[in-house]
Amino acid sequence: MITLSFVITLAIRLGMVLLFLPFSALDKILDFRGAVAQAREAAPNTRIAVALIVTGLFVEVLMPVGVLTGVADRACAFVLAGYCVTTALLWKQFWKPGDFWTANNGQGRTLFWDFLKNLAVGAGFLLITFGTNAAAVDDFFAHPMWSSHPYGLTLEHRQQ
């Protein structure tokens, strides 16, 4: 039976992953050359840039599926959190343009907000990974592939 808590949980998780699947992944697929050109900003070697985009596609397609289905969702959310931080550090370098303090509408400010957005989304994925208490952190590292049972379905529930 589908409950209100099931629908809310699914909607929250869908909201978290929508940025990646389908939107960012589709953008990379439909404009692969443009994505590689952007990756070359962080990795001037074309082969490395292509590898970054292919890795990004892997993360952006498979990890959201795990988060949505609850299959190894904590591990998938952990990977997505790392992905958010990595992309912030590689492509949202607000400190580089040099106009952060001098121009209210400069590139540095724009990158800064994107940088913070990436960190905030990553933090949301860490809530899926670890939960909201310290004991859950130890539990994750002891059993990283276990599901968080996002929809309240555990083995005991399925057997009834």
N, C-alpha and C positions, 0 to 999 in steps of 0.2 A: 504494500500500500504506500502510495506517495503522500508524504506528510508536508506540512508547511516548512518544517525545519529542513527537510530534504531539499525542497525548492529553494529556500534561502541559501543553504550551503552551496548548492550547485550554481546559483546566480553569482555568489561571491567569487567562487573559484573561476567561473567563466569570465567574470570581469577582470580577474587577475591575469588570465592567460590570453585574452582577446588581442592584446597588443602584439603578441608573438604569433599566435595561430588564430586566424589566418593572415592578419594584416602584414606584419613584418616579413614573415616567410614568403607570402605571395609577392611582396615588393621585391624581394631578392630573386625570386624565380622569374618574374616578369621583366625585371631590369637587371639581369645578372651582370652585364658589363658595367652598368652604373654602380652596382654593389661592389664589384671588384675594384673599380676606380676609387671608391670611397675607402675600401680596405687598404688600398695602396698608400693612403695617407699615414697609416700606422705601420705598414709593412711594405716598403718600396719594391720588394721582389714580387713579381706577378704570381709565381707559384705559391708563395706563402700567403699572398692576398686571396687567391682562389681557395686555398686550404682553410683560411679563416672564414670565408663565406660558406663553404660546404659544411664546416663544423657548426657555424651559426644556424644553418638550415636544419641540421640534425637536432640541435638543441631546441630550436623554435618549433619544430614539428612534433618530435617525440615526447619531450618533457611536459608540454601542456596536456597531452593525452593522458599521461600518468597522473597529473594533478587532477584532471577532471574525472577520471575513472576510479581513482583511489588505489590503483595498482602501483606499488612502490612510490606513492605520491610524495612521501617525505623526502626520499632521495631525489626525485625529479624536481621538487621545489628547491632543494639545496643546490642542485646544479643551476637552476634558473636564477637563484640569488647570486651565485658566483658569476653567472653570465651578465647580470645587470651591473655588478661592480666592475667587471672587466670592460664592458662596453663603455661605462662611464669614464674609466681611466684612459682608454684608448681613443675614444672619439668625442668626448665632452670636456676637453681640456680647457676649461674657462680661464686658466691662468696664462695661456699662451698668447692670445691676441694683444695683451698689454693694455686694454682699454676698460678693464673692469671698474676701476675707481674713477676714471675720467669721463666716461660716457654712459648716461642712463640707458641708452638704447643701443649700446655697442654689442659686438659679437661676444665679448666676454660675459656680459650679463645674460644673454640668450643661452649660451653654453652652460652657465652656472645653473640656471633653472632646469635645464635638461639633465645636468649632472645630478642635481638633488632629486629629480623625478626618478632617475635610475636607482639611486640609493634607497628611496622610499619604496619603490616596487620590490627591490631586493629584500628589504626589511619585511614586507608583507609575505614574501615567500618563506622567509625564516620563521615567521609565525606558523605557517603550515608545517614547516620542518620540525620545529622544536616545541610548538605549543606556547603556552603563556606562563609556564613555571619552570624553575630550575631543574626539577626532577626529570622533566621531559627531555632536557638536553642530554643527560646521561643515558636515558632510554634510547634516544636516537642513535648515539654513538655505539651503543651495545647492539642495536638491531636496526641498521640504517635502511634495510629493504622492506621492513614491515610497513603495512598500511596504517594510516591514522584513522581508518574507518570513518571517512568524512560523512557518510550518509547514515551512520548508526548501524550498519550491517556488519556484524562480526560472525565468526563461524557458528557461534551458539544461536544467533538469530536466524541464520540460513537453514539450520537443521530443524527448526520448529515448523 
